[in-house]
Amino acid sequence: MGVGVSVPRVTLYGRAGCHLCDEARAVIDRVCGDLGEAYVEIDIDGDDDLRARYSEEIPVTLVDGRQHDFWRVDEQRLRAALTG
């Protein structure tokens, strides 16, 4: 990994065509952009295990590898998790 490139602290599990995923992505993009944090988005439909695990809860957000939220992303709570 190059200098200045951070490992994503936030992971968003979702799927295409999911309006809650679109809302979560907007919040995560805003918060991570403000704080200079990286995030990664993973489509659960590309992996049978992820689809089985998260299908009923998407979007699911992880921070530092631990589940943080599902269905909705609370902006203040996400900011606190990334700065605390």
N, CA and C atoms as a LAMMPS dump frame, in Angstrom:
ITEM: TIMESTEP
0
ITEM: NUMBER OF ATOMS
252
ITEM: BOX BOUNDS ff ff ff
-5.0000000000000000e+02 5.0000000000000000e+02
-5.0000000000000000e+02 5.0000000000000000e+02
-5.0000000000000000e+02 5.0000000000000000e+02
ITEM: ATOMS id mol type element x y z
1 1 1 N 0.855 -1.176 0
2 1 2 C 0 0 0
3 1 3 C 0.897 1.234 0
4 2 1 N 0.538 2.228 -0.779
5 2 2 C 1.35 3.418 -0.91
6 2 3 C 1.26 4.342 0.294
7 3 1 N 2.173 5.287 0.347
8 3 2 C 2.185 6.279 1.412
9 3 3 C 0.918 7.119 1.334
10 4 1 N 0.292 7.37 2.471
11 4 2 C -0.906 8.2 2.509
12 4 3 C -2.196 7.457 2.21
13 5 1 N -2.102 6.162 1.893
14 5 2 C -3.29 5.37 1.614
15 5 3 C -3.669 4.636 2.888
16 6 1 N -4.888 4.877 3.366
17 6 2 C -5.289 4.246 4.62
18 6 3 C -6.102 2.984 4.351
19 7 1 N -6.016 2.074 5.302
20 7 2 C -6.825 0.862 5.252
21 7 3 C -8.25 1.268 5.614
22 8 1 N -9.238 0.834 4.858
23 8 2 C -10.621 1.216 5.165
24 8 3 C -11.041 0.749 6.561
25 9 1 N -11.537 1.685 7.372
26 9 2 C -12.026 1.351 8.704
27 9 3 C -13.502 0.984 8.666
28 10 1 N -14.176 1.411 7.605
29 10 2 C -15.619 1.193 7.501
30 10 3 C -15.89 0.267 6.318
31 11 1 N -16.748 -0.706 6.559
32 11 2 C -17.198 -1.606 5.496
33 11 3 C -18.718 -1.522 5.428
34 12 1 N -19.233 -1.358 4.22
35 12 2 C -20.672 -1.34 3.984
36 12 3 C -21.041 -2.566 3.169
37 13 1 N -21.846 -3.443 3.744
38 13 2 C -22.389 -4.589 3.017
39 13 3 C -23.769 -4.215 2.516
40 14 1 N -23.998 -4.365 1.225
41 14 2 C -25.292 -4.013 0.646
42 14 3 C -25.507 -4.74 -0.66
43 15 1 N -26.442 -4.202 -1.445
44 15 2 C -26.714 -4.78 -2.766
45 15 3 C -27.258 -3.679 -3.662
46 16 1 N -27.171 -3.905 -4.946
47 16 2 C -27.686 -2.969 -5.937
48 16 3 C -29.202 -2.877 -5.821
49 17 1 N -29.738 -1.684 -6.038
50 17 2 C -31.179 -1.486 -6.023
51 17 3 C -31.785 -1.377 -4.637
52 18 1 N -30.969 -1.26 -3.616
53 18 2 C -31.432 -1.171 -2.232
54 18 3 C -31.445 0.3 -1.814
55 19 1 N -32.639 0.863 -1.584
56 19 2 C -32.704 2.291 -1.236
57 19 3 C -32.093 2.576 0.132
58 20 1 N -32.199 1.648 1.073
59 20 2 C -31.552 1.854 2.376
60 20 3 C -30.03 1.842 2.232
61 21 1 N -29.527 1.031 1.311
62 21 2 C -28.088 1.007 1.042
63 21 3 C -27.64 2.342 0.455
64 22 1 N -28.451 2.907 -0.422
65 22 2 C -28.136 4.219 -0.997
66 22 3 C -28.079 5.287 0.091
67 23 1 N -29.022 5.25 1.024
68 23 2 C -29.037 6.211 2.131
69 23 3 C -27.827 6.014 3.034
70 24 1 N -27.508 4.767 3.348
71 24 2 C -26.352 4.469 4.191
72 24 3 C -25.058 4.93 3.523
73 25 1 N -24.936 4.669 2.225
74 25 2 C -23.747 5.066 1.474
75 25 3 C -23.55 6.584 1.535
76 26 1 N -24.628 7.341 1.419
77 26 2 C -24.522 8.8 1.465
78 26 3 C -23.999 9.266 2.818
79 27 1 N -24.499 8.67 3.89
80 27 2 C -24.039 9.039 5.238
81 27 3 C -22.574 8.646 5.418
82 28 1 N -22.233 7.42 5.04
83 28 2 C -20.86 6.938 5.198
84 28 3 C -19.896 7.77 4.362
85 29 1 N -20.285 8.085 3.136
86 29 2 C -19.441 8.893 2.252
87 29 3 C -19.185 10.269 2.866
88 30 1 N -20.226 10.878 3.416
89 30 2 C -20.099 12.205 4.025
90 30 3 C -19.189 12.147 5.259
91 31 1 N -19.452 11.211 6.16
92 31 2 C -18.682 11.121 7.403
93 31 3 C -17.22 10.765 7.114
94 32 1 N -17.006 9.758 6.3
95 32 2 C -15.637 9.353 5.983
96 32 3 C -14.894 10.464 5.242
97 33 1 N -15.587 11.16 4.355
98 33 2 C -14.974 12.282 3.656
99 33 3 C -14.568 13.393 4.611
100 34 1 N -15.449 13.719 5.55
101 34 2 C -15.152 14.758 6.535
102 34 3 C -13.966 14.39 7.415
103 35 1 N -13.85 13.104 7.756
104 35 2 C -12.824 12.657 8.7
105 35 3 C -11.569 12.11 8.038
106 36 1 N -11.568 12.059 6.71
107 36 2 C -10.402 11.538 5.994
108 36 3 C -10.224 10.036 6.154
109 37 1 N -11.333 9.34 6.36
110 37 2 C -11.302 7.88 6.525
111 37 3 C -11.696 7.207 5.217
112 38 1 N -11.162 6.018 5.014
113 38 2 C -11.515 5.233 3.837
114 38 3 C -12.636 4.265 4.194
115 39 1 N -13.438 3.91 3.181
116 39 2 C -14.436 2.86 3.372
117 39 3 C -14.498 2.002 2.121
118 40 1 N -15.023 0.808 2.317
119 40 2 C -15.174 -0.119 1.207
120 40 3 C -16.614 -0.61 1.198
121 41 1 N -17.142 -0.818 0.017
122 41 2 C -18.499 -1.343 -0.121
123 41 3 C -18.432 -2.712 -0.782
124 42 1 N -19.157 -3.664 -0.21
125 42 2 C -19.165 -5.029 -0.719
126 42 3 C -20.592 -5.43 -1.041
127 43 1 N -20.803 -5.889 -2.275
128 43 2 C -22.113 -6.36 -2.715
129 43 3 C -22.294 -7.797 -2.231
130 44 1 N -23.262 -8.019 -1.353
131 44 2 C -23.454 -9.35 -0.779
132 44 3 C -23.912 -10.366 -1.813
133 45 1 N -24.476 -9.907 -2.913
134 45 2 C -24.969 -10.835 -3.933
135 45 3 C -23.845 -11.514 -4.698
136 46 1 N -22.612 -11.061 -4.51
137 46 2 C -21.474 -11.688 -5.154
138 46 3 C -20.854 -12.805 -4.329
139 47 1 N -21.443 -13.096 -3.151
140 47 2 C -20.861 -14.099 -2.254
141 47 3 C -21.989 -14.817 -1.521
142 48 1 N -22.102 -16.125 -1.723
143 48 2 C -23.191 -16.896 -1.109
144 48 3 C -23.205 -16.795 0.412
145 49 1 N -22.032 -16.831 1.04
146 49 2 C -21.957 -16.753 2.5
147 49 3 C -22.431 -15.396 3.011
148 50 1 N -21.994 -14.322 2.354
149 50 2 C -22.425 -12.982 2.772
150 50 3 C -23.92 -12.796 2.554
151 51 1 N -24.426 -13.298 1.445
152 51 2 C -25.864 -13.184 1.168
153 51 3 C -26.661 -13.921 2.246
154 52 1 N -26.223 -15.109 2.619
155 52 2 C -26.919 -15.878 3.661
156 52 3 C -26.844 -15.178 5.015
157 53 1 N -25.713 -14.564 5.296
158 53 2 C -25.515 -13.924 6.603
159 53 3 C -26.236 -12.587 6.742
160 54 1 N -26.206 -11.759 5.699
161 54 2 C -26.672 -10.377 5.814
162 54 3 C -27.943 -10.037 5.039
163 55 1 N -28.49 -10.95 4.292
164 55 2 C -29.585 -10.654 3.382
165 55 3 C -30.748 -9.888 4.021
166 56 1 N -31.133 -10.259 5.226
167 56 2 C -32.286 -9.626 5.881
168 56 3 C -31.923 -8.362 6.651
169 57 1 N -30.64 -8.02 6.736
170 57 2 C -30.217 -6.884 7.565
171 57 3 C -29.61 -5.735 6.774
172 58 1 N -29.428 -5.888 5.46
173 58 2 C -28.714 -4.859 4.715
174 58 3 C -29.455 -3.53 4.756
175 59 1 N -28.705 -2.451 4.711
176 59 2 C -27.252 -2.404 4.717
177 59 3 C -26.69 -2.696 6.114
178 60 1 N -25.539 -3.332 6.133
179 60 2 C -24.829 -3.608 7.377
180 60 3 C -23.517 -2.84 7.323
181 61 1 N -23.215 -2.137 8.41
182 61 2 C -22 -1.349 8.489
183 61 3 C -21.087 -1.92 9.564
184 62 1 N -19.823 -2.108 9.215
185 62 2 C -18.811 -2.522 10.173
186 62 3 C -17.819 -1.388 10.352
187 63 1 N -17.348 -1.199 11.567
188 63 2 C -16.276 -0.254 11.861
189 63 3 C -15.158 -1.053 12.518
190 64 1 N -13.993 -0.967 11.938
191 64 2 C -12.827 -1.706 12.438
192 64 3 C -13.126 -3.196 12.587
193 65 1 N -13.897 -3.739 11.638
194 65 2 C -14.167 -5.161 11.603
195 65 3 C -15.297 -5.65 12.488
196 66 1 N -15.94 -4.755 13.228
197 66 2 C -17.046 -5.15 14.113
198 66 3 C -18.343 -4.511 13.629
199 67 1 N -19.432 -5.271 13.722
200 67 2 C -20.72 -4.734 13.271
201 67 3 C -21.078 -3.501 14.072
202 68 1 N -21.441 -2.457 13.354
203 68 2 C -21.752 -1.167 13.95
204 68 3 C -23.245 -0.868 13.851
205 69 1 N -23.82 -1.009 12.676
206 69 2 C -25.229 -0.707 12.428
207 69 3 C -25.775 -1.653 11.368
208 70 1 N -27.094 -1.753 11.32
209 70 2 C -27.751 -2.388 10.189
210 70 3 C -29.059 -1.656 9.931
211 71 1 N -29.556 -1.758 8.736
212 71 2 C -30.725 -1.079 8.184
213 71 3 C -30.515 0.419 8.009
214 72 1 N -30.064 1.107 9.011
215 72 2 C -29.835 2.563 8.939
216 72 3 C -28.471 2.876 9.537
217 73 1 N -27.856 3.963 9.075
218 73 2 C -26.59 4.417 9.644
219 73 3 C -26.846 5.748 10.321
220 74 1 N -26.612 5.793 11.624
221 74 2 C -26.752 7.022 12.395
222 74 3 C -25.464 7.835 12.252
223 75 1 N -25.578 9.017 11.69
224 75 2 C -24.391 9.812 11.381
225 75 3 C -23.568 10.16 12.623
226 76 1 N -24.225 10.61 13.683
227 76 2 C -23.494 10.995 14.897
228 76 3 C -22.802 9.792 15.543
229 77 1 N -23.486 8.664 15.534
230 77 2 C -22.912 7.446 16.119
231 77 3 C -21.693 6.969 15.314
232 78 1 N -21.778 7.081 13.981
233 78 2 C -20.655 6.705 13.134
234 78 3 C -19.474 7.647 13.376
235 79 1 N -19.74 8.944 13.448
236 79 2 C -18.671 9.917 13.725
237 79 3 C -17.998 9.602 15.05
238 80 1 N -18.8 9.32 16.064
239 80 2 C -18.255 9.013 17.396
240 80 3 C -17.388 7.762 17.357
241 81 1 N -17.818 6.742 16.624
242 81 2 C -17.048 5.5 16.537
243 81 3 C -15.71 5.72 15.842
244 82 1 N -15.666 6.624 14.88
245 82 2 C -14.446 6.859 14.129
246 82 3 C -13.499 7.854 14.803
247 83 1 N -14.005 8.642 15.724
248 83 2 C -13.171 9.648 16.372
249 83 3 C -12.885 9.312 17.834
250 84 1 N -13.643 8.361 18.39
251 84 2 C -13.515 8.055 19.821
252 84 3 C -12.459 7.076 20.147
